[in-house]
Amino acid sequence: MQPLFWSDDFVTGLKDLDAANESLFFLLTHLCDQGVECDGKACLGNSTCQKVDALVSFVTRNMAAEEAVMERWRYPARDAHAKDHNYVVTRLLEWRRVSICRMPATAAFCSFIQGWTTKHVLGFDRAFGRWAANAAYGPEAAALPATEWLPSTQGSADSCWLKLHQQAPLR
């Protein structure tokens, strides 16, 4: 599995979103690195995979913040963007009960999450960045205060943040 590296190809022009995405790339590089494997015991029995739990926490926090900004700025494609966020969160929640620490699960999991991340950033996030630049929310516009990018528990019932905290049983 090739590691996922951040490059200028993924830049959206939105400083906070780019920082969050770059952090996600860093996390995925190390999450899927063979040198960062757990002992496999935490994934057995009734427990869930700690790696996936950490990833779910990270992405839902960042996605909730991103969706709050899209809502505040009235981004026209926010519903489709949020739907793609919900898709990956749903899939990650399905992965929680799988021992990703063992082959071939590790390779399949890393391939899935790296593929989704690449497609999402290149497609959805860059489109959001282009729209924001044209709508005067780009880098030359006044940046939102740092607290505006922090996660919010407010939003629609479909938001990733709420989906994670509903604790629906896995099917």
N, C-alpha and C positions, 0 to 999 in steps of 0.2 A: 504494500500500500504506500503510495507516494504521499508525503506530507502535504498539507495544504498551506501555502504561503501567501501572505498578503502582498499585493502589488498595486501599482497605480491603476491597473485595469479595473480594480474594484472600487475606486474612489467615487463617492456620490457628490462631493462638494459640500455636504453637510457635516461640519466638524464633529459633532457629537455622535452622529450615526456612523461616520467613518471610524471613530475611536471605538465604538461598541463592536462594530464588525471586525476591526483589526484584533480586538481582544478575543472575539469568538474564534477567529482563525488561529490565534496563538493557543487557545484552549484546545481546539480540535487537533492541532498538531501534536500536542502533548498527551491528550486523552487517548489518541490512537497510536501513540508511539509505543513500540514494544518494550521499551525500558521503563514505562510507567504503568505496568500491569499490577493489578492487585493479586492477592494470593488465591482468588477464586472462591474463598470460603464465604465472603460477604454476599455473594450472589446466590448462594444455595439456600434451600429450605424456603421459609416464608418471607425472608428478607428480599429487598429489591436491590438492584445494582446501584452501588453508591456513585459510580461514574455517571450513570444515566441520570440519577437524582440530581447530582451537581449540575449537569448540563441543562436539565429541565429548569432548575432554579435560575441559572444564568440567562438562558434564552427567554424565559417568560418575563423576567424582570426587564430586560432590554426591549422585548417586543411590546410590552405594556407601555413603556415610555415612548416608543416610536409611534404606537397607535394613538396615544394621547396627543402627540404633536400633530399627527395627520388629522385628527379630529379638530383640534384647535385651529389649524390652518385651512380646514375644509378641503382637504386633498380629494379630488374627484374619484380617484381609484382606491380610496382607503378600504372599501369593503372587500375588494378582490385581494388587496394586499393582506388584510387581516385574515381572510380565508386561507391564504397560503401559510400564514403563521399558525393558524389553528390546525392545519393539516400536519405540519411537522410536530407540533406539540402532541397531537393525538398519536402519531407514530412513535414518538419518544416514550409516551406513557405505555404503549404496547411493548416497547423494548425493555421496560423496567424489570420484568420478570424473567428475562432471558439472561443467561450467564454470558455476557459479552466478553468475559475475560478468557474464554477458551475459543480456539479455532474450531469451526469456521465462523462462529458468531462474531468474533472481533472484526474480521475482514468484511463481513456483510454489513455490520453496523457502521463501521468507519466509511465504507463505500457509500452507504445510504446518506449519512449525515454530511459527509463532505460534498457529495453530489448535490444534495438539496441546498446546502449553504451557497455553493458556487452559483447555481441557477437562480436562487432567490436574490442574492446580492447583485448579480449581473443584470437580472431582469427587473424585479420589483424595486429594489432599493435604488438602483441607478435611475430608473424612471422617476421615482419620487424626487431624487436630487435634481434631475433636469427640470421637472415641473417647479420645484421650489425656486430654482435659479430664475426661471421665467416669470414666476409670481412674486419676485422681489424678496424671497426668503433666503436667497443664496448667501454665500460667504461675505459678499459686499454689503448685505443688509445687516441691520443690527441683530446680533445674536440674541436668542432667548436667554434669560437668566439661567444659570446652572440648575436651579431647582426645578425648572420647567421640564428638564429631560429626565428627572428622577421618576421611578415607577409610581404609578397611581393605581389604587384599587377601584377607582371609579371607571365607569365605561359601560359598554353594552354587555349583555349576558354572554355574548360570543367571544369576549376578549380572552386572550390567552391567560391573563392573570387569573380571571375568575374560573376558567376551565381547569387550571391546575388545582385551585383550592376547593373545587367542588368534590374532590375525592371520589369520583364515580368509580364503581368497580370496573376492573379491566375485563375485557371480553376476549 
